[in-house]
Amino acid sequence: MLRLWLFLVYATLLSTSTLAQLVIRPPVSGTATNDPALRNDLNLVQSQLEVLSSVPAALIQRVVHVADIPSLTATTGSSGLAVHVRDGVRGGNFCYMPSGTPDGGCVFPASGGGVWVRQFRGPARFEWWAPVAGDGADNTALLVSALTSVKSLNVPEGRFCFRQITIPRGCRIGGVAGKTTLVLHPGVVGQSSPNLEQPDQVTGWLNASQDSITIENLTLDLSLNTTPVSAIKSYSTSVNSLVIDHVNFKNGINPFVYHWTSAPFSGLQITFCKFLSGTNAISVRGTSKGRSDVLVDHNKFDDCGGNIIGLEDNLNINDLRFDVYFDCQVTNNTIVNCRAGAGAAGPIPIEYHGVTRGVVSGNTINTGTRGIGISTSQGIVVSKNVITNQSAYAFETSKIRGVSFLNNISTNNPKFIALTGADGGVAFVNRDVLIQGNQVTGTGLSSWNAADPPSAIQSTYNDVIENWTISNNKFVNLEFTESVIMLRGAHVTPGVKSAALSRKIFITNNQFISDSVMTPIQAIVVEGNQVYIEGNHFLRSADYTSATHYQSGGAVVSTTGYISRGPLDDVNINRNTFQFTGTRGSGAFSAVGQYLSFVGQSLCTNLSLRSNHIRGNYRYGIYTDEIDGKTFIDGNEIDAAVQTPYQLSPSVVLRQTLRSHDGTSAPTTGTWRLGDRVLNSNPAPGAVSGWVCITAGTPGVWADLSLAGYDYAGTGSPIGVIAAPVGAIYRDITAGTGRFFYKGSGVTGNTGWREMAQAVSPTLSGTVSFSHTDGIGVRFITAGQASGHWFQSSDPNETFLYTTDAAQTRFELKLGTARSNDATVGLRYITGTLGGGTGVLSIGQASKNLSGWTHGFTRLYNMGVITMTTTPTNRVLIGTQTDNGRDIAQLAGSLSTSAVYGAGAAPTVAAGAGAGTGPTVSIVGTATAGIITVVTGSAPGAGTLATLTFPTAYVTNAPIVVVSGAQGTSLPAFTTSESTTGFSVATTTAPSGSTTYRFSYITIGR
């Protein structure tokens, strides 16, 4: 600590006006100036005195120089306010204070009263208090005195012996890194075999049991002691902000650092330290939760045993004990030459127990028992650690949630990640675990603990796993007798079903590689639902021996001997590659297998084996046994080298398999199942690309698949884009606009494509021909109906369009807007009875009610000239387009006919006055022509004989009427009173009474 009392002293004396002139002298020469620290003090005092250069000379006093501390204490305050002591060890610069408490190092009594206070910058020096005893002598009292006086203390270079010391709150003790060694006095005796869970049994050397303590740049050597003693012990209710930095620990029997609290603490930092040859290194314990901010970084541990870095928990373990530690980091540490224990129960070099939010990263661990332990912890990232040569595990885990193992390297460890059983016989759900990007390498078969065969990633009984992802890892030549990944299921003991079920297990995109005779490449899941083993590559180049590694080819979802009643559901083994290039022994080696040992039980449902590639000398390609439920085996490619492609349970309900086959023809040997496919491995353009088995048998019946090089699909048009041979087809699969193209010309270029159909508006280009040979033709039918219409041309001289529905008597062909009669011109034919003279043919524009086709004009043309028109008023115009609005039929020009017949109703006739009294009249004919018969009565006379009335009046003008005698009637007659409604027949000569007269008439309208 820097004590700059000088300025205050001078300021006090300035007020009394008793100061003399200050003489600034250069630093004194002599032995004192050979000490760099003393020289620094002299320069410091001189620079501080120069600050007072603006003070009047009359107010400034001298600096007095003395030889040693006794000379200082003999100096009075009146003889010199500032004193420089030239002693090279204890000397320095002092200021006078009227009062104070001497401490023997920084404060000394002044002659006549008051004290001399040392002025210094930075830490105090241990040697200021008294001459330091050499190696082996006890310096404890001296160190205690110094720590009582100052907050920051440096011990000089050398070896110094101490007994137990308690470091006060807020203190720092340090030295010269690598050159200052504190040696534990051999008289300190620790308790034999202390229980680390009982802090009273642990003997501490440097006891840092207060807040804000720093220990740095020291070597702590316990070599002279033969009993368990911790180099640094923190034992209290709570110890906050303990910093241990650049400290070397040597030759300990107890933990070098023992930190135990009964209440929450914050801030434990151990950085850049070396732990050399100790039974234990760092042990953090206690009975409290809520311990936070622990940093163990860039330390080296060599020849240490026990839990080398242990964040441990003395509390009772239960499902909720995740809150012991928060925000912990164990990073960039190097641990070598660990003192390993026997079997799986040995010490753990790095242990997290009860941690929430933590990082274990960048550590290197070589040798040991269980490299890193993560237990009852959540929110932990374990990344970029290198762990080698452990006797049990690289990582041991238990009761974990939200833990990620990323980009770690594991070499020559019997297990990479072991999920050990939960405590108390209760199945614990270990959820949200990510194992990704790790590289795991071994060297061959290990005989370690045959009762518990090792695996790279293994869960034991009584573990429930949920939402585990094991992806993008590389496993090479592992020392495992059973499998690379073994997820056993949740059982209190083998054969006892657990109440909980593992689910959501993803083993994806990993590499399993083996060129060692005794290493397997399989992944095994023995219980759970929603299991996905997808996108992995299993490669084995080494031989299999006679009976080793039974069922160890690749992915196994349940295996004999490890499960009795654990159900499996929704298991997906898809898109994996299984490759075996070695030779096969006598064992049963399958690439994809599902094995159960209890016959007749419903243990596996919804198994999917799709799109796997299986290559090599396997005994089985796909092996299933005792599956109950829907099983899908689809799209797998199995090499011909596989001895038995399929060994399947009878309960498989869907099986579509795919195997590669060399050749250009369908198989002619072997037993094949319905749906098997064989690919042509060397197809020529235009040859079939493969075959599918359509009838099971030996060799079965095979159908060709599509032609190689002639079947294309893509988005957009192939015109000018896709080069293909003549005869190729192309499907445009663009959503909403799919089209079909045929390569009609252009040889092998990208031209000559002809569009055949389009989803929205079909378009046919070029000369399009439709050929048929069955005499029927093209059929048009409405979806959902049984009948339709045929367009037929079986005779080149005729074309038929007819309906196939015998119940239909009407057939219509309409041209115009669909479903709108007002905008349609149609041809309608209503079927009649053959030979019966019935049936109707209508040509024209249909009305909405279809009762008569009356709207609009219908015209017949000849050489572009209108020859006939029908009008909306039901008139027919021939040779003219001028409608007189009167006549139904209007003809411009002459009419030549062999006969003319009148038509319509007969007119009415009435006798006139000239016919006499009691005449009778009658008429035969129509309004156009006829005969009027008059039988006169008595006293007839000249005048009107009869009056005729037309059944329908002429529209405008009275017609022209011609009348003449008929059948011998010579009585001259003429017409009178011609009108649009009729006319009269009259005579100027009186007829005879009771005589019959007949008159013919013809009417012509005008």
SVG drawing of the C-alpha trace seen along z (x, -y; Angstrom):
<svg xmlns="http://www.w3.org/2000/svg" viewBox="-139 -32 168 103">
<polyline fill="none" stroke="black" stroke-width="0.4" points="0.0,0.0 1.3,-3.4 1.4,-5.8 2.0,-9.3 1.9,-11.1 4.7,-13.5 2.4,-16.0 0.0,-16.1 2.9,-16.6 4.3,-19.5 0.8,-21.0 0.5,-20.8 3.8,-22.5 3.1,-25.2 0.4,-26.4 2.8,-26.9 5.4,-28.8 8.2,-26.9 9.7,-25.3 13.3,-26.0 14.6,-25.9 14.4,-22.6 17.7,-21.6 17.1,-19.2 20.1,-16.9 20.9,-14.1 20.5,-10.5 23.2,-9.5 25.9,-7.3 27.0,-4.2 25.8,-0.7 22.2,-1.9 22.0,-3.0 22.9,0.5 19.4,1.7 17.1,1.1 14.1,0.9 15.7,-1.6 16.8,-3.6 13.3,-3.7 12.1,-4.9 14.7,-7.7 13.6,-8.8 10.0,-8.7 10.6,-10.9 12.6,-13.3 9.9,-13.6 7.3,-14.2 9.4,-16.9 9.7,-18.6 5.9,-19.0 6.5,-21.6 8.9,-23.7 6.3,-26.5 6.2,-26.8 8.3,-29.7 11.8,-28.6 11.3,-29.9 8.6,-27.3 10.4,-24.2 12.4,-21.9 15.3,-19.4 15.3,-15.7 17.5,-13.8 19.6,-10.7 20.2,-8.0 22.0,-4.6 19.5,-2.1 16.2,-1.6 17.8,-2.1 19.1,-5.4 15.5,-6.2 14.0,-5.5 16.6,-7.7 15.6,-10.6 13.1,-13.1 10.5,-14.8 11.9,-18.1 15.3,-17.2 13.9,-16.2 10.4,-15.8 11.4,-13.5 14.0,-10.8 15.7,-8.5 17.1,-5.2 19.9,-3.8 19.7,-0.2 19.5,2.0 17.0,4.4 14.8,2.6 15.5,-1.0 13.3,-3.4 11.7,-6.8 9.7,-7.8 7.5,-10.7 6.9,-11.9 3.4,-11.5 2.6,-12.9 0.8,-9.6 0.5,-6.0 1.0,-2.4 4.4,-0.9 4.3,2.5 8.0,3.3 7.9,3.0 6.1,-0.1 5.6,-2.1 8.5,-2.8 8.5,-5.0 10.2,-8.4 12.5,-9.7 10.6,-12.1 7.1,-10.8 5.2,-10.3 6.1,-7.7 7.9,-7.3 5.7,-6.0 7.2,-4.3 6.4,-5.8 6.1,-3.2 4.3,-2.3 2.8,1.2 3.0,4.2 4.8,4.1 7.9,6.3 8.1,9.2 11.8,8.4 10.9,4.9 9.8,6.4 12.9,8.3 15.8,10.3 14.2,13.3 15.4,16.7 16.7,19.1 15.4,22.5 14.2,24.6 13.8,21.8 10.3,20.8 9.2,17.4 5.5,17.7 5.5,15.0 7.2,12.5 4.6,13.2 1.7,13.0 2.9,9.6 3.3,8.3 -0.1,9.5 -1.6,7.8 -0.1,4.5 -0.7,4.3 -3.2,5.4 -0.7,6.4 2.6,8.2 5.4,9.5 7.7,12.3 11.2,12.0 13.0,14.6 14.1,17.6 12.7,20.5 11.0,19.6 9.5,22.0 6.1,21.3 3.6,23.0 -0.2,22.4 -1.2,18.8 -4.6,17.1 -4.9,14.5 -7.0,11.5 -9.9,10.1 -9.0,8.1 -5.3,9.1 -3.0,10.1 0.2,12.2 2.6,12.7 6.1,13.1 8.4,13.3 6.8,15.9 8.9,19.0 11.4,17.7 9.6,17.3 8.9,20.6 6.9,21.1 7.7,24.4 5.3,26.0 7.0,26.5 7.3,30.2 5.9,29.6 2.4,29.1 0.5,32.4 -2.7,33.1 -5.5,35.5 -4.9,39.0 -7.4,40.0 -9.6,37.0 -13.2,37.1 -13.3,34.3 -17.0,33.9 -16.1,32.9 -14.1,29.6 -13.1,29.8 -11.0,32.9 -9.1,31.1 -5.9,29.3 -5.1,26.1 -1.8,24.3 -2.7,20.9 -6.2,20.4 -8.1,18.0 -11.4,17.9 -12.3,14.2 -13.5,12.3 -11.4,10.6 -8.1,12.6 -5.5,12.9 -2.6,15.4 -0.3,15.1 3.2,15.6 4.2,18.1 5.4,21.7 3.8,23.7 5.9,26.7 4.6,29.4 7.5,31.8 8.6,31.7 5.2,32.8 4.1,36.4 0.5,35.9 -2.6,34.7 -2.5,30.9 -4.2,28.6 -2.0,25.8 -4.9,23.4 -8.0,23.9 -11.2,21.7 -13.6,22.8 -16.3,20.5 -19.9,19.6 -19.1,17.8 -15.9,16.8 -16.2,14.4 -13.6,13.2 -10.8,15.7 -8.1,15.3 -5.3,17.8 -3.1,16.8 0.3,18.1 0.8,20.3 2.8,23.5 1.7,26.4 4.1,29.2 4.0,32.6 0.7,32.5 -1.2,35.3 -4.6,33.6 -6.3,31.3 -3.9,28.5 -6.9,26.1 -9.9,27.0 -12.8,24.6 -15.8,25.4 -18.7,23.1 -22.0,23.4 -23.6,20.4 -23.6,19.1 -20.4,17.5 -19.5,15.6 -16.1,15.5 -13.5,18.2 -10.7,17.8 -7.8,20.2 -5.7,19.3 -2.3,20.0 -1.3,22.3 0.7,25.5 -0.3,28.5 2.6,31.0 2.5,34.3 -0.5,34.4 -3.2,36.8 -5.8,34.2 -5.7,30.7 -8.9,28.6 -11.9,29.6 -14.8,27.2 -17.5,28.4 -20.1,27.3 -23.6,27.6 -25.0,24.6 -26.6,23.9 -26.1,20.8 -22.3,20.9 -21.5,18.8 -18.8,17.4 -16.1,20.1 -13.2,19.8 -10.5,22.5 -8.4,21.5 -5.0,22.2 -3.7,24.4 -1.5,27.4 -1.9,30.6 0.9,33.2 0.9,36.4 -2.2,35.6 -4.9,37.9 -8.5,37.8 -11.0,35.4 -8.4,33.0 -10.8,30.2 -13.9,30.9 -17.0,28.8 -18.6,31.2 -21.8,31.4 -22.2,32.5 -25.9,32.2 -28.3,35.1 -28.7,35.9 -32.2,35.6 -33.9,34.8 -33.9,31.1 -30.3,30.5 -29.3,28.4 -28.7,25.2 -25.5,25.8 -23.3,23.9 -24.0,21.2 -21.9,19.7 -18.8,21.9 -15.9,22.1 -13.2,24.8 -11.2,23.9 -7.8,24.4 -6.4,26.6 -3.8,29.4 -4.0,32.6 -1.3,35.2 0.0,38.3 -3.2,38.7 -3.2,41.1 -6.0,43.4 -8.2,45.5 -9.3,49.0 -12.3,49.7 -15.1,47.2 -15.1,46.0 -11.8,44.1 -11.4,40.4 -12.7,37.8 -10.1,35.3 -12.8,32.6 -16.1,32.9 -19.3,30.8 -21.9,31.7 -25.0,29.7 -24.0,26.9 -26.4,24.7 -24.9,22.7 -21.3,23.8 -18.5,24.3 -15.9,27.0 -13.7,26.2 -10.3,26.4 -9.0,28.8 -6.4,31.5 -6.5,34.7 -4.0,37.5 -4.3,40.6 -6.8,41.0 -10.0,42.9 -13.0,40.7 -11.9,37.7 -14.8,35.2 -17.8,35.9 -21.1,33.9 -23.7,34.9 -27.0,33.4 -26.2,30.4 -28.0,28.4 -27.1,25.8 -23.5,27.0 -21.3,26.7 -18.5,29.2 -16.4,28.3 -12.9,28.7 -11.5,30.9 -8.9,33.5 -9.1,36.6 -6.8,39.6 -5.9,42.9 -8.6,42.9 -9.1,46.3 -13.0,45.9 -14.6,42.9 -13.8,39.8 -17.0,38.3 -19.2,39.7 -22.7,38.2 -25.7,38.7 -28.9,36.7 -28.2,34.1 -30.4,31.7 -29.5,29.2 -25.9,30.4 -23.9,30.1 -20.7,32.1 -19.2,30.3 -16.0,30.8 -14.2,32.9 -11.4,35.4 -11.4,38.7 -8.6,41.2 -8.0,44.6 -10.8,44.4 -13.0,47.4 -16.1,45.2 -16.5,41.8 -19.7,40.7 -21.3,42.9 -24.7,42.1 -24.5,43.9 -27.6,45.0 -29.6,42.5 -29.6,42.7 -32.2,44.3 -33.6,46.7 -35.6,43.9 -35.6,43.5 -34.5,40.0 -35.3,38.2 -32.0,37.0 -33.2,34.6 -32.0,32.1 -28.5,33.5 -26.5,32.6 -23.4,34.7 -22.0,33.2 -18.7,32.8 -16.7,35.1 -13.8,37.3 -13.5,40.6 -10.6,43.0 -9.5,46.3 -6.9,49.0 -8.5,52.3 -10.5,54.6 -10.4,53.9 -11.0,56.6 -11.9,54.1 -14.8,55.1 -16.4,57.8 -19.6,57.6 -20.1,54.1 -19.1,54.1 -17.9,50.7 -19.3,48.5 -18.4,45.0 -21.8,43.6 -23.6,45.7 -26.6,45.3 -27.1,47.9 -30.3,49.3 -32.5,46.9 -31.8,44.1 -34.5,42.4 -33.2,40.2 -35.3,37.7 -34.5,35.4 -30.9,36.6 -29.1,35.7 -25.9,37.6 -24.8,36.1 -21.7,35.4 -19.3,37.4 -16.5,39.6 -15.9,42.9 -12.7,44.8 -11.3,48.2 -13.0,48.1 -12.1,50.5 -15.6,51.8 -16.8,55.4 -20.4,54.6 -21.2,51.4 -20.2,47.8 -23.5,46.4 -25.5,48.4 -28.7,46.8 -30.1,49.4 -33.4,48.0 -34.9,47.2 -34.8,50.1 -34.1,50.3 -32.6,53.7 -32.3,55.7 -35.6,57.3 -37.8,54.9 -39.8,52.5 -39.6,48.8 -42.5,46.5 -40.8,43.9 -39.9,44.4 -37.0,42.9 -38.0,40.9 -36.8,38.5 -33.4,40.1 -31.6,38.8 -28.4,40.6 -27.6,38.7 -24.8,38.1 -22.1,39.9 -19.1,41.8 -18.4,45.3 -15.1,46.5 -13.1,49.6 -10.1,51.2 -9.3,53.2 -10.3,56.8 -11.8,56.5 -13.8,53.3 -17.5,53.1 -19.3,50.3 -22.8,50.5 -25.3,48.2 -27.8,49.9 -31.0,48.5 -32.9,50.9 -35.9,48.9 -37.8,45.8 -40.0,44.2 -39.3,41.7 -35.9,43.1 -34.1,41.9 -30.8,43.5 -30.4,41.6 -27.6,40.4 -24.9,42.3 -21.9,44.0 -20.8,47.4 -17.6,48.6 -15.6,51.7 -12.6,52.8 -11.3,55.4 -12.3,59.0 -14.8,60.5 -13.5,63.6 -15.5,66.8 -17.9,65.9 -17.0,62.5 -19.2,59.4 -22.4,61.2 -25.0,58.9 -22.5,56.0 -22.9,54.8 -24.5,51.4 -27.8,50.1 -29.6,52.3 -32.7,51.1 -32.9,53.9 -30.6,56.8 -30.8,60.1 -29.8,60.0 -30.1,56.3 -33.9,55.9 -36.9,57.9 -39.9,55.8 -38.9,52.3 -41.2,51.3 -39.9,49.7 -42.1,47.5 -41.6,45.2 -38.1,46.4 -36.6,44.9 -33.4,46.3 -33.2,44.4 -30.6,43.1 -27.6,44.8 -24.6,46.3 -23.4,49.7 -20.1,50.8 -18.1,53.9 -15.0,54.6 -13.6,57.4 -14.3,61.1 -17.1,62.6 -16.7,65.2 -19.3,67.7 -21.3,65.2 -24.5,63.5 -23.6,60.0 -26.3,57.8 -26.1,54.3 -29.5,53.3 -31.1,55.4 -33.9,55.5 -33.5,58.3 -35.7,59.3 -35.5,62.3 -39.1,62.7 -41.2,64.4 -44.8,63.3 -44.6,60.0 -45.5,56.7 -42.2,55.0 -41.6,53.0 -44.1,51.0 -43.8,48.6 -40.4,49.6 -39.1,47.8 -36.1,49.0 -35.8,46.8 -33.2,45.7 -30.3,47.4 -27.2,48.5 -25.8,51.9 -22.6,53.0 -20.2,55.8 -19.9,59.3 -22.6,59.2 -24.5,62.4 -27.7,60.4 -28.7,57.1 -31.8,56.4 -32.7,58.7 -35.9,58.3 -37.4,60.6 -40.6,60.5 -41.9,57.2 -45.5,56.4 -47.0,53.5 -46.6,51.7 -43.1,52.1 -41.9,50.2 -38.9,51.5 -38.6,49.3 -36.0,48.1 -33.0,49.9 -30.0,50.7 -28.5,54.0 -25.3,55.2 -25.3,58.6 -22.4,59.6 -24.8,59.8 -25.4,63.4 -29.1,63.1 -30.5,59.7 -33.5,60.1 -34.3,62.1 -37.7,60.7 -40.4,61.3 -43.7,62.5 -45.4,59.5 -43.8,57.1 -46.8,55.6 -45.1,53.4 -41.8,54.2 -40.3,52.5 -36.7,53.2 -34.0,52.1 -30.9,53.9 -28.1,53.1 -27.4,55.7 -24.8,55.8 -26.0,56.7 -28.4,55.7 -31.2,58.1 -33.6,59.1 -32.3,61.7 -32.5,65.3 -31.4,66.9 -32.1,66.5 -35.2,66.2 -37.0,62.8 -39.9,61.2 -42.7,59.1 -41.6,55.5 -37.9,56.2 -36.1,53.9 -32.9,54.5 -31.0,51.6 -29.2,52.0 -25.7,50.9 -24.5,50.5 -27.5,49.3 -27.1,48.2 -29.2,45.2 -32.6,46.5 -32.1,49.7 -34.2,50.3 -32.8,48.7 -33.8,51.7 -36.5,54.2 -39.1,54.8 -40.3,58.2 -44.1,58.4 -44.4,62.1 -42.3,63.6 -40.4,66.7 -37.2,68.2 -36.3,66.1 -39.9,64.6 -41.5,62.5 -39.9,59.2 -41.1,56.0 -39.0,53.4 -38.5,50.0 -38.2,46.8 -35.7,46.4 -32.3,45.0 -31.7,41.6 -35.2,41.3 -37.2,40.2 -36.7,36.7 -38.3,34.3 -37.6,30.8 -39.1,27.3 -39.7,25.2 -39.5,26.1 -36.8,28.4 -36.8,26.7 -33.3,25.4 -32.2,26.7 -32.4,30.5 -30.4,32.6 -32.0,36.0 -32.5,38.7 -35.5,38.9 -38.4,40.6 -37.5,39.2 -40.2,37.7 -40.0,34.8 -42.3,33.8 -42.4,30.2 -43.2,30.4 -43.6,26.7 -46.5,26.3 -49.7,25.2 -48.3,25.3 -47.2,28.9 -46.6,29.9 -45.6,33.0 -43.1,32.9 -42.1,35.5 -38.7,35.4 -39.8,35.8 -36.7,34.8 -33.3,33.2 -31.5,36.5 -29.6,36.0 -29.7,32.2 -31.9,29.9 -34.2,29.1 -37.2,31.0 -39.2,31.1 -43.0,31.1 -45.4,30.0 -48.1,32.6 -50.2,31.3 -50.4,28.4 -52.4,28.4 -54.0,25.0 -54.5,24.7 -53.5,27.8 -51.4,26.8 -50.4,29.1 -47.8,27.9 -46.7,29.4 -48.7,32.1 -50.6,34.0 -51.9,37.5 -54.0,39.8 -54.1,43.4 -56.2,46.2 -56.7,49.8 -59.7,51.0 -62.4,49.3 -63.5,46.9 -61.5,43.8 -61.2,40.9 -63.6,40.7 -64.7,37.6 -66.2,38.2 -67.1,36.1 -65.4,37.0 -67.5,39.2 -69.8,40.4 -69.9,43.7 -70.9,42.6 -69.5,40.0 -69.0,39.3 -66.7,41.0 -65.0,39.3 -64.4,42.1 -62.8,42.5 -62.4,46.2 -63.1,45.5 -61.1,42.8 -64.3,41.8 -66.4,41.1 -66.3,39.6 -68.7,40.3 -69.4,38.4 -71.9,40.2 -72.9,40.9 -72.2,44.1 -75.3,43.8 -78.2,45.7 -80.7,43.9 -79.9,40.5 -82.1,39.5 -80.7,36.0 -77.2,35.2 -76.0,31.6 -72.8,30.1 -72.4,26.5 -69.9,23.9 -69.4,20.9 -69.0,19.9 -69.3,23.0 -72.5,23.4 -74.2,20.3 -77.0,20.9 -77.2,17.2 -73.6,17.3 -73.8,20.7 -74.5,21.9 -75.5,25.5 -76.4,28.6 -79.0,30.7 -80.3,34.1 -83.1,35.9 -83.0,39.6 -86.1,41.0 -87.3,44.5 -85.4,46.1 -87.8,46.2 -90.5,44.5 -89.9,41.1 -89.3,39.4 -86.4,37.5 -85.4,33.8 -82.3,32.0 -82.0,28.4 -79.3,25.9 -79.1,22.4 -78.8,20.4 -80.3,22.0 -82.5,20.0 -82.2,20.3 -85.3,22.3 -84.5,24.5 -88.2,24.5 -87.2,23.0 -84.1,21.5 -85.4,18.0 -82.8,15.4 -80.6,13.9 -80.1,14.4 -79.1,17.7 -77.6,17.5 -76.5,19.9 -73.6,18.9 -72.4,20.1 -69.0,18.9 -69.2,16.0 -72.7,14.9 -75.7,15.1 -78.3,17.4 -80.8,17.8 -81.5,16.1 -83.8,16.9 -84.8,14.0 -85.6,13.7 -89.3,13.1 -89.4,16.6 -89.2,15.4 -87.2,16.9 -85.5,14.7 -84.2,16.3 -82.2,14.2 -82.8,11.1 -81.8,9.6 -84.7,7.1 -87.4,8.3 -90.8,6.8 -91.9,7.6 -95.0,9.3 -94.3,12.5 -93.0,15.7 -91.2,16.7 -89.8,14.0 -88.2,14.9 -86.4,12.5 -86.5,14.0 -88.5,16.6 -89.8,19.8 -90.0,22.9 -92.1,25.8 -93.9,28.8 -96.9,28.1 -98.3,25.6 -100.5,26.7 -102.5,24.4 -102.4,25.0 -104.1,23.8 -107.7,23.7 -110.7,23.3 -112.3,19.9 -115.9,19.3 -118.6,18.4 -122.0,16.7 -124.8,16.4 -125.4,13.0 -128.7,11.4 -128.3,12.4 -128.6,16.1 -132.3,15.6 -134.5,16.8 -133.3,19.9 -130.0,20.6 -127.2,22.8 -123.4,22.0 -120.4,24.2 -116.6,24.0 -113.7,26.4 -110.1,25.2 -108.0,22.7 -107.3,19.0 -105.0,19.5 -107.4,21.4 -110.6,23.3 -114.1,23.8 -117.3,22.0 -120.6,23.9 -123.8,21.8 -127.3,23.5 -129.7,20.6 -133.1,20.3 -136.3,18.8 -136.2,15.5 -132.5,15.1 -131.2,11.9 -128.1,10.2 -125.7,9.1 -123.6,10.8 -123.9,14.5 -121.5,15.3 -119.0,13.6 -115.7,15.4 -113.9,14.5 -110.2,15.6 -109.3,17.6 -106.4,15.2 -106.4,11.6 -103.6,10.5 -101.2,8.1 -101.3,5.0 -103.0,5.1 -106.0,6.9 -104.8,9.8 -105.4,10.2 -108.3,12.6 -109.1,14.5 -112.5,16.2 -113.9,18.3 -116.7,20.8 -115.9,24.3 -117.3,27.7 -119.7,26.4 -120.8,23.3 -121.1,20.7 -122.6,17.9 -120.1,15.1 -118.9,13.9 -116.5,11.4 -115.1,10.4 -116.1,7.4 -115.3,5.9 -111.7,7.3 -110.1,6.6 -107.5,8.1 -110.2,10.1 -112.0,11.5 -113.9,10.9 -117.4,11.4 -118.4,13.2 -121.0,11.4 -122.8,11.6 -124.5,9.1 -126.8,11.8 -129.6,13.2 -129.0,16.9 -131.7,19.5 -133.6,20.5 -132.8,23.7 -129.7,24.2 -126.1,25.2 -123.2,22.9 -119.5,23.6 -116.8,20.9 -113.0,21.5 -110.8,18.8 -107.1,18.1 -105.7,15.4 -102.2,13.9 -101.0,11.5 -99.3,8.3"/>
</svg>
